[in-house]
Amino acid sequence: MPEPKAASFPKIRGALTFYQIASIITGVMLLLLLAEMILKYTPIHLELFAGGSGGFLWLADVIVGDGCQWYSLFFPGGMGCELVSVGDGTNISLLILVAHGWFYVVYLFAIFRLWSLMRWPFVRFILLALGGVIPALSFVMEVRVSREVRAYLASREAAMAADAQPHTEEAAR
């Protein structure tokens, strides 16, 4: 496996910081999306709205169509099952969905940048990408990847410093 070039170490540090920020934002958005889905698609059937007739922040009922069974929502397309929200105002649940989608794109860019600079195998990219779709995995991956990259950079820099030191002593003689 090829190793990163020493000249790219500053870029790796920047990519790591960008990855950490993107990972945390994506993880938080994914947890919010999970909470929103639990509210909407379980028997609770509620959606979060801002403004409108309910006030600043409020939960509106979601009306389940006649053809819906308890298992309908587990199938793509919902087997013809329709959910209709009765809320007015800004649908925060929908905003969470869209925001997570866009932050996931930013997260993919961040992991691609770090992955390519570190010259990791493609399987590692896939595992990092899963961090944005499996709840709480982005937090675990962020901690592990950050430790690993920092340790790698520190060990490589220490090795380079040790290699450079004998040459400095010879030049001093």
VOGU-3710 file (C-alpha; in Angstrom, 3 decimals, decimal comma):
1> mpepkaasfp> 0,000/0,000/0,000  1,518/3,372/-0,978  2,102/5,820/1,814  1,252/9,521/1,808  4,023/11,888/0,808  5,540/14,065/3,519  4,708/17,162/1,488  0,999/16,342/1,822  1,011/16,254/5,652  -0,362/19,828/6,005
11> kirgaltfyq> -3,120/18,965/3,512  -3,880/15,807/5,494  -4,247/17,836/8,695  -6,645/20,215/6,950  -8,586/17,319/5,427  -8,801/15,682/8,864  -10,249/18,836/10,421  -12,757/19,155/7,569  -13,669/15,463/7,992  -14,176/15,871/11,751
21> iasiitgvml> -16,518/18,823/11,310  -18,456/17,162/8,479  -18,686/13,919/10,443  -20,155/15,560/13,526  -22,664/17,650/11,559  -23,715/14,645/9,461  -24,046/12,466/12,573  -26,211/15,026/14,364  -28,381/15,496/11,278  -28,746/11,718/10,942
31> llllaemilk> -29,882/11,400/14,561  -32,406/14,211/13,998  -33,590/12,431/10,851  -33,962/9,187/12,796  -36,038/10,963/15,460  -38,173/12,537/12,735  -38,751/9,167/11,073  -39,702/7,563/14,372  -42,237/10,326/14,982  -43,720/10,102/11,503
41> ytpihlelfa> -43,633/6,418/10,563  -44,426/4,710/13,860  -47,943/4,721/15,306  -47,172/8,146/16,796  -47,683/9,789/13,334  -46,457/13,328/14,047  -44,359/15,884/12,157  -42,526/18,930/13,476  -43,546/22,354/12,166  -42,390/25,908/12,822
51> ggsggflwla> -44,815/28,781/12,631  -48,299/28,473/11,280  -51,398/27,905/13,362  -49,627/25,872/16,065  -47,143/28,498/17,186  -43,354/28,650/17,146  -42,579/24,886/17,222  -45,318/22,305/17,265  -46,124/18,744/16,319  -48,839/18,215/13,706
61> dvivgdgcqw> -50,753/15,009/13,145  -50,045/12,862/10,108  -53,167/11,214/8,707  -52,663/7,665/7,502  -54,551/6,634/4,372  -57,229/3,926/4,356  -55,127/1,345/2,498  -52,296/1,437/5,005  -51,341/-1,542/7,098  -48,796/-1,497/9,908
71> yslffpggmg> -46,188/-3,055/7,587  -46,921/-0,854/4,527  -44,322/1,758/5,363  -41,510/-0,816/5,445  -41,805/-1,397/1,689  -40,510/0,957/-1,023  -43,395/3,119/-2,164  -45,357/2,168/0,933  -47,560/-0,260/-1,037  -49,808/2,650/-2,017
81> celvsvgdgt> -50,001/3,916/1,537  -50,290/7,696/1,728  -49,449/9,890/4,681  -50,899/13,400/4,762  -49,664/15,983/7,222  -52,241/18,424/8,542  -49,632/20,958/9,671  -49,142/24,393/8,211  -46,071/26,558/8,421  -42,526/25,386/7,764
91> nisllilvah> -42,135/21,618/7,822  -39,029/21,132/9,989  -39,132/17,378/9,387  -38,689/17,959/5,664  -35,921/20,496/6,284  -34,057/17,932/8,405  -34,358/15,388/5,599  -33,023/17,793/2,954  -30,274/19,180/5,199  -29,003/15,711/6,053
101> gwfyvvylfa> -28,934/14,826/2,369  -26,814/17,843/1,497  -24,537/17,447/4,510  -24,042/13,826/3,507  -22,734/15,037/0,136  -20,302/17,342/1,972  -19,378/14,419/4,244  -18,657/12,226/1,196  -16,409/14,952/-0,207  -14,602/15,212/3,149
111> ifrlwslmrw> -13,990/11,475/3,388  -12,921/11,319/-0,260  -10,364/14,046/0,338  -8,950/12,381/3,462  -9,082/8,920/1,881  -7,210/10,026/-1,236  -4,534/11,935/0,695  -3,977/9,005/3,075  -3,937/6,554/0,142  -6,189/4,073/1,897
121> pfvrfillal> -7,809/1,117/0,093  -11,266/1,593/-1,443  -12,900/-0,602/1,225  -11,917/2,042/3,770  -13,788/4,680/1,752  -16,939/2,524/1,793  -16,677/2,015/5,562  -16,272/5,753/6,098  -19,245/6,462/3,806  -21,418/4,171/5,923
131> ggvipalsfv> -20,783/6,532/8,826  -23,219/8,986/7,290  -26,091/6,527/6,954  -25,816/4,330/10,065  -26,890/6,285/13,154  -24,035/7,137/15,566  -21,407/5,400/13,401  -20,044/8,734/12,183  -19,140/9,633/15,776  -17,332/6,330/16,334
141> mevrvsrevr> -15,537/6,550/12,985  -14,538/10,166/13,586  -12,803/9,298/16,859  -11,045/6,236/15,427  -9,955/7,893/12,187  -8,737/11,025/13,978  -6,615/8,995/16,386  -5,240/6,850/13,594  -4,340/9,744/11,285  -2,755/11,800/14,072
151> aylasreaam> -0,726/8,796/15,268  0,367/8,032/11,718  1,475/11,613/11,080  3,322/11,781/14,417  5,159/8,505/13,798  6,125/9,474/10,244  7,347/12,894/11,357  9,359/11,327/14,206  10,912/8,851/11,773  11,758/11,636/9,333
161> aadaqphtee> 13,321/13,694/12,136  15,402/10,694/13,241  16,580/10,122/9,666  17,543/13,770/9,261  19,461/13,976/12,543  22,537/11,844/11,567  22,968/13,972/8,436  22,962/17,101/10,576  25,638/15,653/12,905  27,856/14,754/9,943
171> aar> 27,533/18,237/8,518  28,531/19,740/11,895  31,845/17,781/11,904
//
